[in-house]
Amino acid sequence: WIFSFLRDLIQDDLLYRILLVAIVIVASFFGAKLLAFIIKKIIKPFVSKTKTDLDDKILAASGSAIYRLSFLAGIFLSVELFKDGIKSESRFLPKPLVEIYPFLDNIVSIVEALLFIALIIILLIVSFRYINVFLDWYANKLESDNNRNLSGSLIPLLKKVSKILLFALAVVVVLAKFNVDISAFVVSLGVGSL
């Protein structure tokens, strides 16, 4: 009923939709801050009491990414609310907003594409951090087992190869999202790996 009251008070569907987007983004910002606080004050002390330090390193590698991903989820939600709102019937106009302002649909598509790319970049960075954490942990385990030669030569190679593969996968996912024919790219990756 609060949103209905706000809509009647403003009496402009476009301004109402923009205000709704702003409210959701601000709420997601504070929700992300709350989640980061919970992780820092509750989960981190709990994790630090375990016997191994691998979980501490994983949590440290995840730290800012959890905040960014939760904030990005709120922005995704606000864009979806805006997209649904501009396509629905207007209370104060004879047609839906997208028919009156056709450029709004293009703006929403561009923002969705940018948010998707941001999501892929954040996930890629987090994946790179996890690779470093896991392979460094495994290298330390190998060194403690007196396999220094293996950890000194194999681990850096595994880090580079896995990061290259993840980056190629991210490029393929982004290109596929934008309906780019990726079959030649995938074939060249297969031939290049030989």
C-alpha positions as CSV (number, residue, x, y, z in Angstrom):
1,W,0.0,0.0,0.0
2,I,3.0,2.3,0.5
3,F,4.0,2.0,-3.1
4,S,0.4,2.6,-4.3
5,F,0.2,5.7,-2.1
6,L,3.6,6.9,-3.5
7,R,2.4,6.3,-7.1
8,D,-0.8,8.2,-6.4
9,L,1.1,11.0,-4.8
10,I,3.6,11.4,-7.7
11,Q,1.0,10.8,-10.5
12,D,3.7,10.2,-13.1
13,D,4.5,6.6,-13.9
14,L,7.9,7.2,-15.3
15,L,9.0,9.2,-12.3
16,Y,7.5,6.5,-10.0
17,R,9.4,3.8,-11.8
18,I,12.7,5.7,-11.5
19,L,12.0,6.3,-7.9
20,L,11.3,2.6,-7.4
21,V,14.6,1.8,-9.0
22,A,16.4,4.2,-6.7
23,I,14.7,2.7,-3.6
24,V,15.7,-0.8,-4.6
25,I,19.3,0.2,-5.4
26,V,19.7,2.0,-2.0
27,A,18.1,-1.0,-0.2
28,S,20.4,-3.4,-2.0
29,F,23.4,-1.2,-1.1
30,F,22.5,-1.4,2.6
31,G,21.6,-5.1,2.4
32,A,25.0,-5.7,0.9
33,K,26.7,-3.7,3.6
34,L,24.7,-5.7,6.2
35,L,25.8,-9.0,4.6
36,A,29.5,-7.8,4.6
37,F,29.1,-6.9,8.3
38,I,27.7,-10.3,9.1
39,I,30.5,-12.0,7.3
40,K,33.1,-9.9,9.0
41,K,31.7,-10.0,12.6
42,I,30.0,-13.4,12.7
43,I,31.3,-15.8,10.0
44,K,35.0,-14.7,10.0
45,P,35.5,-15.3,13.8
46,F,33.8,-18.7,13.5
47,V,35.9,-19.7,10.5
48,S,39.1,-18.6,12.1
49,K,38.6,-21.2,14.9
50,T,39.0,-24.2,12.5
51,K,42.2,-26.2,12.3
52,T,43.1,-25.3,8.8
53,D,43.7,-21.9,7.3
54,L,42.2,-22.8,3.9
55,D,38.7,-21.7,4.9
56,D,40.2,-18.4,6.2
57,K,41.9,-17.8,2.8
58,I,38.7,-18.7,0.9
59,L,36.7,-16.3,3.0
60,A,39.3,-13.6,2.5
61,A,39.3,-14.2,-1.3
62,S,35.5,-14.0,-1.3
63,G,35.3,-10.9,0.9
64,S,34.5,-7.9,-1.3
65,A,33.1,-10.2,-4.1
66,I,30.1,-11.2,-1.8
67,Y,29.4,-7.5,-1.2
68,R,29.6,-6.7,-4.9
69,L,27.5,-9.7,-6.0
70,S,24.7,-8.9,-3.6
71,F,24.7,-5.3,-4.6
72,L,24.7,-6.3,-8.3
73,A,21.8,-8.6,-7.6
74,G,19.8,-5.6,-6.2
75,I,20.6,-3.6,-9.3
76,F,19.5,-6.6,-11.5
77,L,16.2,-6.6,-9.5
78,S,15.7,-2.9,-9.9
79,V,16.2,-3.2,-13.7
80,E,13.8,-6.1,-13.9
81,L,11.2,-4.1,-11.9
82,F,11.7,-1.1,-14.2
83,K,11.4,-3.3,-17.3
84,D,8.2,-4.9,-16.1
85,G,6.9,-1.5,-15.1
86,I,7.4,0.2,-18.4
87,K,5.7,-2.6,-20.2
88,S,2.6,-2.8,-18.0
89,E,-0.4,-0.6,-18.3
90,S,0.0,2.9,-17.0
91,R,-2.4,4.3,-14.4
92,F,-2.1,7.9,-15.6
93,L,-1.3,7.5,-19.3
94,P,-3.4,5.9,-22.1
95,K,-0.6,3.5,-23.2
96,P,2.3,1.7,-21.5
97,L,5.4,3.8,-20.9
98,V,7.4,1.8,-23.5
99,E,5.0,2.8,-26.2
100,I,5.3,6.5,-25.3
101,Y,9.0,6.4,-24.7
102,P,10.4,3.6,-27.0
103,F,14.0,4.4,-26.1
104,L,13.4,3.1,-22.6
105,D,13.5,-0.5,-23.9
106,N,16.9,0.2,-25.5
107,I,18.3,1.8,-22.3
108,V,17.1,-1.3,-20.3
109,S,18.8,-3.6,-22.8
110,I,22.1,-1.7,-22.6
111,V,22.0,-1.6,-18.8
112,E,21.2,-5.4,-18.7
113,A,24.2,-6.1,-21.0
114,L,26.5,-3.9,-18.8
115,L,25.3,-5.7,-15.7
116,F,25.9,-9.1,-17.2
117,I,29.4,-8.1,-18.2
118,A,30.0,-6.8,-14.7
119,L,28.7,-10.1,-13.3
120,I,31.1,-12.1,-15.5
121,I,34.0,-9.9,-14.5
122,I,33.3,-10.2,-10.8
123,L,32.9,-14.0,-11.1
124,L,36.1,-14.2,-13.1
125,I,38.1,-12.3,-10.5
126,V,36.7,-14.4,-7.7
127,S,37.6,-17.6,-9.7
128,F,41.1,-16.3,-10.2
129,R,41.4,-15.7,-6.4
130,Y,40.1,-19.2,-5.6
131,I,42.5,-20.8,-8.0
132,N,45.4,-18.9,-6.3
133,V,44.2,-20.0,-2.9
134,F,43.7,-23.6,-3.7
135,L,46.9,-24.0,-5.7
136,D,48.9,-22.2,-3.1
137,W,47.4,-24.4,-0.4
138,Y,48.2,-27.5,-2.5
139,A,51.8,-26.2,-3.1
140,N,52.3,-25.8,0.7
141,K,51.0,-29.3,1.2
142,L,53.4,-30.7,-1.4
143,E,56.3,-28.8,0.1
144,S,55.5,-30.3,3.5
145,D,55.6,-33.7,1.8
146,N,59.1,-33.0,0.4
147,N,57.9,-32.6,-3.2
148,R,59.4,-29.1,-3.7
149,N,60.3,-29.7,-7.3
150,L,56.7,-30.6,-8.2
151,S,55.3,-27.6,-6.4
152,G,57.8,-25.2,-7.8
153,S,57.2,-26.0,-11.4
154,L,53.8,-27.5,-11.7
155,I,51.8,-25.0,-9.6
156,P,52.6,-21.9,-11.5
157,L,51.9,-23.7,-14.8
158,L,48.5,-24.9,-13.4
159,K,47.7,-21.4,-12.3
160,K,48.4,-19.9,-15.7
161,V,46.6,-22.6,-17.7
162,S,43.5,-22.6,-15.4
163,K,43.3,-18.7,-15.6
164,I,43.6,-18.8,-19.4
165,L,40.9,-21.4,-19.6
166,L,38.6,-19.5,-17.3
167,F,39.1,-16.3,-19.2
168,A,38.4,-18.0,-22.5
169,L,35.2,-19.5,-21.0
170,A,34.2,-16.0,-19.8
171,V,34.7,-14.6,-23.3
172,V,32.7,-17.4,-24.8
173,V,29.8,-16.9,-22.3
174,V,29.8,-13.1,-23.0
175,L,29.8,-13.6,-26.8
176,A,27.1,-16.2,-26.6
177,K,25.0,-13.8,-24.5
178,F,25.2,-11.2,-27.3
179,N,24.3,-13.8,-30.0
180,V,27.7,-13.7,-31.6
181,D,28.5,-16.9,-33.5
182,I,31.1,-18.5,-31.3
183,S,31.5,-21.8,-33.1
184,A,34.7,-20.6,-34.9
185,F,36.1,-19.3,-31.7
186,V,35.4,-22.6,-29.9
187,V,37.0,-24.6,-32.7
188,S,40.1,-22.4,-32.7
189,L,40.3,-22.9,-28.9
190,G,40.2,-26.7,-29.5
191,V,42.8,-26.6,-32.2
192,G,45.0,-24.2,-30.2
193,S,44.9,-26.5,-27.2
194,L,46.5,-29.3,-29.2
